């Protein structure tokens, strides 16, 4: 279905990972080139010469951004939170979301060029520079920063009120003390606010300087206060940003563990305990993660990258979000296949010793996990090493992976909805 395919590609649901990655990176590059182009066009040497190439590039870029905006509106009713509103209602609600408004801003320059006179070129340049905001859609770190600012908006507003109060008080005191000595530079409190702002921010332009001993004393106090006042909002945002990153990483890790059939029936608190045992491991492309014959005493979650599993007559490729080795985690039998990193990988590793220690401390958790192991062992008549038959049946060859991401393994589908 064309509409569903567009949704998978534009929203990167994971069903068409390669195509979605190409589109995402192409749009990122186009955004950056557009911003650079908008800045370069203002140079005098470009203003004096014809800019047919720049104009053609801008028309092409505007067409792409406008097409992207219209396609995202078209597939808006496929978003799970918006489905219940129907096609029209979903599109209206999507159009009012911040991401959609930014997409519209990115498409506006093409429309404005066609309807506005040449004298309004400044407006077009501003909108073209605002395309930089589209990077937030593709940058998890930038989205986390915006979320951190939004979550601490009340604290930031409070710190802003304190800074404004100090600025106003400093401007008032300097006006009262220095007005007679510098009637031209400190003619009023609003005029003194410029000095207060420059001093609190520790910039000190030097155009207004206290000349009396009392004024210099006030200026010194305001300078010292400025260091603490500027650090206040910075500290608030930094701590909120660190908390947001930690929360996001924990949610991603928790969801990866929860998808494992061995753990999917556990309680949320028990899954969280297991997630705490994971350790990160970065592996370069071509590195052997585990060789054939090695004792399988750990399982792996792929947080980024892709691994290759060499079987006697085929090769299996597992990508981001997949896992392997969960059945061998407790049995610790020799692996029957060599597993190596096909691309640079970031893995989360769960050691059998760590899990056994947790199970020893929590007998109820141990009984639940062991019961699941016995049930799965009885249900699966065939196994290949630590990869169960269902996993192998669902894994696709490298050629298939170049067109579309493999479907979720049957074991991973158990009790879990497929991505929207």
C-alpha positions as CSV (number, residue, x, y, z in Angstrom):
1,X,0.0,0.0,0.0
2,X,1.5,3.3,-1.1
3,X,0.3,5.3,1.9
4,X,1.7,2.8,4.4
5,X,5.0,2.7,2.5
6,X,5.2,6.5,2.6
7,X,4.5,6.4,6.4
8,X,7.2,3.9,7.0
9,X,9.7,5.9,5.0
10,X,9.0,9.3,6.3
11,X,8.4,8.4,10.0
12,X,11.1,5.7,10.1
13,X,9.0,3.1,11.8
14,X,11.7,0.4,11.2
15,X,9.9,-1.5,8.5
16,X,12.0,0.1,5.7
17,X,15.1,1.1,7.5
18,X,17.4,1.5,4.5
19,X,15.0,3.7,2.6
20,X,14.1,5.8,5.6
21,X,17.8,6.3,6.5
22,X,18.5,7.5,2.9
23,X,15.6,9.9,3.0
24,X,16.5,11.2,6.5
25,X,20.2,11.8,5.6
26,X,19.3,13.4,2.3
27,X,16.9,15.9,4.0
28,X,19.5,16.7,6.6
29,X,22.1,17.4,4.0
30,X,19.5,19.5,2.0
31,X,18.7,21.6,5.1
32,X,22.3,22.3,5.9
33,X,23.1,23.2,2.3
34,X,20.1,25.5,2.2
35,X,21.1,27.4,5.4
36,X,24.7,27.8,4.0
37,X,23.3,28.9,0.7
38,X,21.1,31.5,2.3
39,X,24.1,33.0,4.2
40,X,26.5,32.9,1.2
41,X,24.0,34.7,-1.1
42,X,24.2,37.8,1.0
43,X,28.0,38.2,0.2
44,X,28.6,41.3,-2.0
45,X,30.3,39.4,-4.8
46,X,27.2,37.2,-5.2
47,X,24.9,40.2,-5.1
48,X,26.6,41.8,-8.1
49,X,26.4,38.7,-10.3
50,X,23.5,36.6,-11.6
51,X,22.5,33.9,-9.3
52,X,20.7,31.5,-11.7
53,X,22.3,28.5,-10.0
54,X,21.3,29.7,-6.6
55,X,17.8,30.4,-7.8
56,X,17.4,27.0,-9.4
57,X,18.7,25.3,-6.2
58,X,16.2,27.2,-4.1
59,X,13.3,26.3,-6.3
60,X,14.3,22.7,-6.2
61,X,14.8,22.7,-2.4
62,X,11.5,24.5,-1.9
63,X,9.7,22.0,-4.1
64,X,11.2,19.1,-2.0
65,X,10.3,20.7,1.3
66,X,6.8,21.5,0.1
67,X,6.3,18.0,-1.2
68,X,7.6,16.6,2.2
69,X,5.1,18.8,4.1
70,X,2.2,17.7,1.9
71,X,3.1,14.0,2.1
72,X,3.4,14.2,5.9
73,X,-0.1,15.7,6.0
74,X,-1.4,13.0,3.7
75,X,-0.1,10.2,6.0
76,X,-1.1,12.0,9.3
77,X,-4.1,9.8,9.9
78,X,-1.8,6.8,10.2
79,X,-0.2,8.1,13.4
80,X,-1.5,6.0,16.3
81,X,-2.5,9.0,18.5
82,X,-4.4,10.7,15.7
83,X,-6.2,7.7,14.1
84,X,-9.4,8.1,16.2
85,X,-10.0,11.6,14.8
86,X,-10.5,10.4,11.2
87,X,-8.7,11.6,8.1
88,X,-9.6,15.2,8.2
89,X,-9.4,15.7,12.0
90,X,-6.1,13.9,12.1
91,X,-4.6,16.1,9.5
92,X,-5.9,19.3,11.2
93,X,-4.4,18.3,14.5
94,X,-1.2,17.2,12.9
95,X,-0.9,20.6,11.1
96,X,-1.0,22.3,14.5
97,X,1.9,20.3,16.0
98,X,5.3,22.1,16.3
99,X,7.0,19.7,13.9
100,X,4.4,20.3,11.2
101,X,4.6,24.1,11.7
102,X,8.4,23.9,11.3
103,X,7.9,21.9,8.1
104,X,5.4,24.5,6.8
105,X,8.0,27.3,7.5
106,X,10.5,25.3,5.5
107,X,8.1,25.2,2.5
108,X,7.0,28.8,2.7
109,X,10.0,30.4,0.9
110,X,8.9,28.7,-2.4
111,X,5.4,30.1,-2.0
112,X,6.7,33.6,-0.9
113,X,9.1,33.8,-3.9
114,X,6.2,33.4,-6.2
115,X,3.8,35.9,-4.6
116,X,6.0,38.6,-2.9
117,X,7.8,41.4,-4.8
118,X,11.6,41.4,-5.1
119,X,11.7,44.1,-2.4
120,X,10.6,41.6,0.2
121,X,13.6,39.4,-0.3
122,X,14.6,39.8,3.4
123,X,11.5,38.0,4.5
124,X,12.3,35.1,2.2
125,X,15.9,34.9,3.5
126,X,14.6,34.8,7.1
127,X,12.3,31.9,6.3
128,X,15.0,30.1,4.5
129,X,17.3,30.4,7.6
130,X,14.5,29.1,9.8
131,X,14.8,25.8,7.9
132,X,17.5,25.2,10.4
133,X,14.7,24.4,12.9
134,X,13.9,21.3,10.9
135,X,17.0,19.7,12.3
136,X,15.1,19.1,15.5
137,X,13.0,16.4,13.9
138,X,16.1,14.4,13.0
139,X,18.3,15.1,16.1
140,X,17.3,13.1,19.3
141,X,19.8,15.2,21.3
142,X,18.2,18.5,20.1
143,X,14.8,17.2,20.9
144,X,16.0,16.2,24.3
145,X,17.3,19.6,24.9
146,X,14.0,21.2,23.9
147,X,12.2,18.8,26.2
148,X,14.5,19.7,29.0
149,X,13.9,23.4,28.5
150,X,10.1,22.8,28.4
151,X,10.2,20.7,31.5
152,X,12.1,23.4,33.5
153,X,10.2,26.4,32.0
154,X,8.9,27.4,35.4
155,X,12.3,27.4,37.0
156,X,13.8,29.2,34.0
157,X,11.0,31.8,34.3
158,X,11.8,32.2,38.0
159,X,15.5,32.7,37.3
160,X,14.7,35.2,34.6
161,X,12.5,37.2,37.0
162,X,15.4,37.3,39.5
163,X,17.9,38.4,36.8
164,X,15.5,41.2,35.7
165,X,15.0,42.3,39.3
166,X,18.8,42.6,39.8
167,X,19.2,44.5,36.6
168,X,16.5,46.9,37.5
169,X,17.8,47.4,41.0
170,X,21.4,47.9,39.7
171,X,20.2,50.4,37.1
172,X,18.2,52.4,39.7
173,X,21.1,52.6,42.2
174,X,23.6,53.7,39.6
175,X,21.2,56.3,38.2
176,X,20.7,57.7,41.7
177,X,24.4,57.7,42.5
178,X,25.9,58.8,39.1
179,X,23.2,60.9,37.5
180,X,24.7,64.2,38.6
181,X,28.2,63.1,37.5
182,X,27.1,61.8,34.1
183,X,23.8,63.4,33.1
184,X,24.2,62.6,29.4
185,X,25.0,58.9,29.8
186,X,22.7,58.3,32.8
187,X,19.9,60.6,31.9
188,X,17.2,58.1,33.2
189,X,16.8,54.7,34.7
190,X,16.0,53.1,31.2
191,X,19.4,54.5,30.0
192,X,21.1,53.0,33.1
193,X,19.5,49.6,32.3
194,X,22.0,49.2,29.4
195,X,24.9,49.5,31.8
196,X,23.2,47.1,34.2
197,X,22.6,44.4,31.5
198,X,26.2,44.7,30.2
199,X,27.6,44.5,33.7
200,X,25.4,41.5,34.9
201,X,26.3,39.6,31.8
202,X,30.0,40.4,32.6
203,X,30.4,41.9,29.1
204,X,31.2,45.5,30.1
205,X,31.3,47.4,26.8
206,X,32.9,50.4,28.5
207,X,30.6,53.1,27.0
208,X,29.1,53.7,30.5
209,X,31.5,53.4,33.4
210,X,31.0,54.5,37.1
211,X,33.2,57.4,38.0
212,X,32.4,57.8,41.7
213,X,33.7,55.6,44.5
214,X,30.1,54.6,45.4
215,X,29.3,53.9,41.7
216,X,32.3,51.7,41.3
217,X,31.4,49.8,44.5
218,X,27.9,49.1,43.1
219,X,29.4,48.1,39.8
220,X,31.7,45.6,41.5
221,X,28.9,44.0,43.5
222,X,26.8,43.7,40.3
223,X,29.7,42.1,38.4
224,X,30.1,39.4,41.1
225,X,26.3,38.8,41.2
226,X,26.4,38.4,37.4
227,X,28.5,35.3,37.6
228,X,26.0,33.5,39.8
229,X,22.9,34.9,38.0
230,X,24.1,33.7,34.5
231,X,25.1,30.3,35.9
232,X,21.6,29.8,37.4
233,X,19.7,29.1,34.2
234,X,22.7,27.3,32.7
235,X,22.7,24.9,35.6
236,X,19.0,24.3,35.4
237,X,19.1,23.5,31.7
238,X,22.2,21.3,32.1
239,X,20.8,19.2,34.9
240,X,17.5,18.8,33.1
241,X,19.2,17.9,29.9
242,X,21.3,15.2,31.6
243,X,18.2,13.9,33.3
244,X,16.3,13.8,29.9
245,X,19.2,11.9,28.2
246,X,19.3,9.4,31.1
247,X,15.6,8.9,31.0
248,X,15.6,8.4,27.2
249,X,18.4,5.9,27.4
250,X,16.7,4.0,30.2
251,X,13.4,3.8,28.2
252,X,15.2,2.5,25.1
253,X,17.1,-0.1,27.1
254,X,14.0,-1.1,29.1
255,X,11.9,-1.6,25.9
256,X,14.7,-3.7,24.3
257,X,14.7,-6.0,27.3
258,X,10.9,-6.2,27.5
259,X,10.8,-7.4,23.8
260,X,12.9,-10.5,24.7
261,X,10.5,-13.6,24.9
262,X,12.4,-14.8,27.9
263,X,11.6,-11.7,29.9
264,X,8.4,-10.4,28.3
265,X,6.1,-11.9,31.0
266,X,8.0,-10.4,33.8
267,X,6.8,-7.4,35.8
268,X,8.0,-3.9,34.9
269,X,10.1,-3.7,38.1
270,X,11.8,-7.0,37.3
271,X,12.6,-6.0,33.7
272,X,14.0,-2.8,35.1
273,X,16.3,-4.8,37.4
274,X,17.6,-6.8,34.5
275,X,18.1,-3.6,32.4
276,X,20.4,-2.3,35.1
277,X,22.7,-5.3,34.6
278,X,23.4,-4.4,31.0
279,X,26.8,-3.0,30.0
280,X,27.7,-1.2,26.8
281,X,30.1,-2.6,24.3
282,X,31.3,-0.9,21.1
283,X,32.5,-3.2,18.3
284,X,34.2,-2.3,15.1
285,X,33.1,-3.7,11.8
286,X,34.6,-7.1,11.1
287,X,35.3,-7.9,14.8
288,X,34.2,-11.3,16.0
289,X,31.7,-11.0,18.8
290,X,31.7,-14.7,19.6
291,X,33.3,-17.5,17.7
292,X,31.9,-21.0,17.0
293,X,32.6,-23.2,19.9
294,X,32.8,-20.4,22.5
295,X,30.7,-20.9,25.7
296,X,27.6,-18.9,25.2
297,X,27.5,-17.2,28.6
298,X,26.0,-13.9,27.6
299,X,23.3,-12.4,25.4
300,X,23.4,-9.3,23.3
301,X,21.1,-6.5,22.4
302,X,21.9,-4.5,19.3
303,X,21.3,-0.8,20.0
304,X,23.0,0.4,16.8
305,X,24.7,-1.3,13.8
306,X,24.3,-4.8,12.4
307,X,25.8,-8.2,13.0
308,X,26.4,-11.2,10.8
309,X,25.8,-14.8,11.9
310,X,27.7,-17.4,9.9
311,X,25.7,-20.7,9.7
312,X,26.9,-23.7,7.8
313,X,24.8,-23.0,4.7
314,X,23.7,-19.4,5.1
315,X,24.3,-16.0,6.8
316,X,21.9,-14.2,9.0
317,X,21.9,-10.5,9.5
318,X,20.4,-8.8,12.6
319,X,20.0,-5.1,12.9
320,X,19.2,-2.4,15.4
321,X,16.7,-3.5,18.1
322,X,17.3,-7.2,17.6
323,X,18.9,-9.6,20.1
324,X,20.5,-13.0,20.2
325,X,21.7,-15.5,22.7
326,X,18.8,-15.4,25.2
327,X,18.3,-19.2,25.3
328,X,22.0,-19.9,25.7
329,X,22.2,-17.3,28.5
330,X,21.2,-19.8,31.2
331,X,22.3,-23.1,29.5
332,X,25.8,-21.8,28.6
333,X,26.4,-24.3,25.9
334,X,28.9,-23.9,23.0
335,X,27.8,-21.7,20.2
336,X,27.3,-23.4,16.9
337,X,27.9,-20.2,14.8
338,X,30.4,-17.4,14.5
339,X,28.9,-13.9,15.1
340,X,30.8,-10.8,13.9
341,X,30.0,-7.2,13.5
342,X,28.9,-6.5,9.9
343,X,28.9,-2.7,10.6
344,X,30.2,-0.8,13.6
345,X,28.0,-1.8,16.4
346,X,26.9,-0.6,19.8
347,X,25.8,-3.5,21.9
348,X,24.2,-4.0,25.3
349,X,25.6,-7.1,27.0
350,X,23.9,-9.2,29.7
351,X,26.3,-11.6,31.4
352,X,25.0,-14.9,32.7
353,X,26.8,-14.4,36.0
354,X,25.1,-11.1,36.6
355,X,21.7,-12.5,35.8
356,X,22.3,-15.6,38.0
357,X,23.4,-13.3,40.9
358,X,20.1,-11.4,40.5
359,X,18.1,-14.6,40.3
360,X,19.8,-15.9,43.5
361,X,18.9,-12.7,45.3
362,X,15.3,-12.8,44.0
363,X,13.9,-16.3,44.1
364,X,10.5,-15.3,42.6
365,X,12.2,-13.7,39.6
366,X,14.4,-16.9,39.2
367,X,11.3,-19.2,39.2
368,X,9.5,-17.0,36.6
369,X,12.5,-17.0,34.3
370,X,13.2,-20.7,34.7
371,X,9.6,-21.5,34.1
372,X,9.7,-19.6,30.9
373,X,12.9,-21.4,29.8
374,X,11.3,-24.8,30.4
375,X,8.2,-23.8,28.5
376,X,10.1,-22.5,25.5
377,X,12.5,-25.5,25.5
378,X,9.5,-27.8,25.4
379,X,7.7,-25.9,22.7
380,X,10.8,-25.6,20.4
381,X,11.8,-29.0,19.1
382,X,14.5,-27.6,16.8
383,X,17.3,-25.2,17.7
384,X,20.5,-24.1,16.1
385,X,22.9,-23.2,18.8
386,X,21.5,-20.2,20.7
387,X,19.3,-19.1,17.8
388,X,15.9,-20.6,17.9
389,X,14.1,-21.8,14.8
390,X,11.6,-19.0,14.7
391,X,14.4,-16.4,14.8
392,X,16.2,-18.0,11.8
393,X,13.0,-18.3,9.8
394,X,12.3,-14.6,10.2
395,X,15.8,-13.4,9.5
396,X,16.4,-12.3,6.0
397,X,19.5,-12.4,3.8
398,X,21.6,-9.4,3.1
399,X,20.1,-8.9,-0.3
400,X,16.6,-8.6,1.2
401,X,17.8,-6.3,3.9
402,X,19.0,-3.8,1.3
403,X,15.4,-3.2,0.3
404,X,13.6,-3.6,3.6
405,X,14.3,-4.3,7.2
406,X,13.6,-7.9,8.4
407,X,10.3,-8.4,10.1
408,X,10.3,-8.8,13.9
409,X,11.0,-12.4,14.9
410,X,8.0,-14.5,15.8
411,X,9.3,-14.8,19.4
412,X,9.6,-11.0,19.5
413,X,6.0,-10.6,18.2
414,X,4.6,-12.6,21.1
415,X,2.7,-10.2,23.3
416,X,3.9,-7.2,21.4
417,X,2.3,-5.1,18.6
418,X,4.2,-4.7,15.4
419,X,5.4,-1.1,14.8
420,X,2.7,1.2,13.4
